[in-house]
Every structure is written in C-alpha cells, then in structure tokens.
Amino acid sequence: MKILTIIGSPRKKGNSYQAAKELEEEMKRRGDYDFEYLFLKDTNLEICRGCFNCFAKGIKFCPLKDDREMIENKMKEAEGLILVSPVYAITVTALMKNFIDRLAYLCHRPAYHGKNALVLSTTGGIGLKETLNYMEMITGAWGYKVTGKCGLITAPWPATTVLKNKNTNTLEKSASKFDKSLKSMNKEKTGEMKVGFKNYLNFKIFQKVTDNVKEYMPADYQYYQGKKYYQPAQIGIFTKILTEIMLNVVIFMMRDMVPGDEKIEKKQKVVE
Ligand SMILES: Cc1cc2nc3c(=O)[nH]c(=O)nc-3n(C[C@H](O)[C@H](O)[C@H](O)COP(=O)(O)O)c2cc1C
C-alpha cells in the first residue's frame, strides 16, 4: 500500500522528519507499505491570492500554475496520507498553512473519501493539541478518514528516558491504529460502509445550501447535484428521517445567511 508523507517543516531533516521516519519503520513492521516523502519546502507552491475561483468556478480556474496539481496527483495515487508539521507559534508552519489554503476548495468538494490519513506533529512543549486538532479537521474535511493523531515532544535539549519511552509508545500506538485502519478500508471502497447521522447531515446541509446558491457557486452545485453521499455507502432509514428533520431546522437557522429558499423567505415576510 502506498503512503504519501507530506512534510511541512522548513527543516528538511529536522525533528518532524525523524519522527515520520520512525513511524515509517513501525508501519513497515506491520505491513507491506511503500512510503513516499514530499517536502513542501522543495515544492513551488505560491501563496493563495484569495480570488475565490477554486470555490466558485472550479480548481481549473485557479490562476496559479505551480506544483499544486502534481501534489494532488500524488495524494490521489496513495492509499494513505501522513500530514506532518511541527508546532510553530501554536499552529502549523507557514509552509503547511499555505498548502492547506491552496487545497481549501476540498473542504467544499472533498475528493479523498475512501482514503486514510494520520496527522503528525512535533513540539518543543506546547501547542500540540491545537496543531493536531487543526490538521485532523482539515484532512477530515478533504474526505480522509483520520485514524491517528500522533504528537511528540522534541525539546531542544536531550530527551529524558521517560520522554523517549513516551514518544516511542505514542509512535507505536499511532502506527498500530493507522495500519489496522488502512487494512480495513474495503468497506469504504465497496459501498458497504454505513454513514452516521452527523456525517450525513453535514453532506445534506452542503447539498441544500449549494442548491440555494447555485448561481454564485456553480462548481459546488455541480459537485453535489444528484449525489447520494460523498462515496458509495449505506444510509439507514432512521438516519434519513432524522437528517431530513434536522436539515429543515438547520436551514431555517441559516435563513439570514443563505438566500433563495422561497418558503423561508415567505415565512419571514409574514413575520415582518
Ligand atoms: C518559528 C518557530 C516557532 C515555534 N513555536 C513553538 C510553539 O509555539 N510551541 C512549542 O512548544 N514549540 C515551538 N517551536 C519548537 C518546534 O515546534 C520544535 O522544535 C519542533 O520539533 C521543530 O520541528 P522540525 O525540526 O521538524 O522543524 C517553534 C520553533 C520555531 C522554529
């Protein structure tokens, strides 16, 4: 199985890379994995200009012609992704943040369902939780099933034995979880996977909102139109009923934000 590891540290062979290599060793002890490393430091990835074209019109309208597409092709080829960033001022590095901004359109139109991700971070001491949670949220929004958050403390002085053992333990546990999850991804691919209420509701909200704003966000509209879910999946009858009820509630609550729903507009006029 192919795993793509994207390193967001400007220090190419720094603590985060060392941690990623240890994780690779742990993974290879458990299965037949082929690792590829991509250093954001070595890529040509311009800063997002904020034109909004990727969201509204589609990614092919992004005016920046650089390595973004090459990176996404690598993400598509791999079964799993390991996203790595050290903590810089309580969050990811600027390299990682720019990469995330450049793929922000995926938060509207996820393309990586059926794939698995693990997020990895190293820190001098603080900001680990915030950084890991952020990377988990982003990779999840891109469609990945995030099965591991691996955080290591790598202080700028020699690690104590206790800390070394703690880090080894964390790496082993993360590798074990990621390995198991990668090996059980068949359900996600064959459509046997059951979708939970929360995920289904999120999908339906996006679908409904993009329908209401189709003139402004045609790329989102095209992506959601006619889709049952992001990937082939089973949706239980109770999930469907509950989602339909909650969807109406959520859309009503969003009535000041989202234009175009006739019924809601009429109700508002009566109240006025
Ligand atoms: C600019 C900069 C900002 C940092 N910010 C934090 C921080 O907010 N909290 C922390 O505990 N460590 C911080 N560190 C320490 C790094 O997170 C830590 O040394 C990390 O392991 C470096 O990984 P690398 O060698 O892969 O770059 C910072 C380091 C740098 C260079």
The ligand as a Tripos MOL2 file, in Angstrom:
@<TRIPOS>MOLECULE
LIG
   31    33     1     0     0
SMALL
NO_CHARGES

@<TRIPOS>ATOM
      1 C1          9.4150   29.6400   14.4780 C.3       1 LIG1
      2 C2          9.2270   28.5500   15.4810 C.ar      1 LIG1
      3 C3          8.0880   28.5490   16.2740 C.ar      1 LIG1
      4 C4          7.9080   27.5830   17.2540 C.ar      1 LIG1
      5 N1          6.7780   27.6080   18.0270 N.ar      1 LIG1
      6 C5          6.6180   26.6980   19.0020 C.ar      1 LIG1
      7 C6          5.4600   26.7300   19.8420 C.ar      1 LIG1
      8 O1          4.5430   27.5100   19.6690 O.2       1 LIG1
      9 N2          5.3780   25.8330   20.8430 N.ar      1 LIG1
     10 C7          6.3730   24.9190   21.0800 C.ar      1 LIG1
     11 O2          6.2540   24.1790   22.0400 O.2       1 LIG1
     12 N3          7.4600   24.8250   20.2660 N.ar      1 LIG1
     13 C8          7.5990   25.6810   19.2400 C.ar      1 LIG1
     14 N4          8.6960   25.5960   18.4020 N.ar      1 LIG1
     15 C9          9.6020   24.4300   18.5170 C.3       1 LIG1
     16 C10         9.2800   23.3570   17.4410 C.3       1 LIG1
     17 O3          7.9100   23.0400   17.4290 O.3       1 LIG1
     18 C11        10.0390   22.0600   17.6730 C.3       1 LIG1
     19 O4         11.3920   22.3090   17.8580 O.3       1 LIG1
     20 C12         9.8210   21.0970   16.5160 C.3       1 LIG1
     21 O5         10.1840   19.8080   16.9300 O.3       1 LIG1
     22 C13        10.6200   21.5080   15.2900 C.3       1 LIG1
     23 O6         10.4380   20.5260   14.2900 O.3       1 LIG1
     24 P1         11.3480   20.4910   12.9680 P.3       1 LIG1
     25 O7         12.7550   20.1750   13.4200 O.co2     1 LIG1
     26 O8         10.7690   19.4150   12.1440 O.co2     1 LIG1
     27 O9         11.2320   21.8200   12.3230 O.co2     1 LIG1
     28 C14         8.8900   26.5550   17.4170 C.ar      1 LIG1
     29 C15        10.0170   26.5450   16.5990 C.ar      1 LIG1
     30 C16        10.2020   27.5230   15.6450 C.ar      1 LIG1
     31 C17        11.4300   27.4970   14.7750 C.3       1 LIG1
@<TRIPOS>BOND
     1     1     2 1
     2     2     3 ar
     3     2    30 ar
     4     3     4 ar
     5     4     5 ar
     6     4    28 ar
     7     5     6 ar
     8     6     7 ar
     9     6    13 1
    10     7     8 2
    11     7     9 ar
    12     9    10 ar
    13    10    11 2
    14    10    12 ar
    15    12    13 ar
    16    13    14 ar
    17    14    15 1
    18    14    28 ar
    19    15    16 1
    20    16    17 1
    21    16    18 1
    22    18    19 1
    23    18    20 1
    24    20    21 1
    25    20    22 1
    26    22    23 1
    27    23    24 1
    28    24    25 2
    29    24    26 1
    30    24    27 1
    31    28    29 ar
    32    29    30 ar
    33    30    31 1
@<TRIPOS>SUBSTRUCTURE
     1 LIG1         1 GROUP 0 **** ****
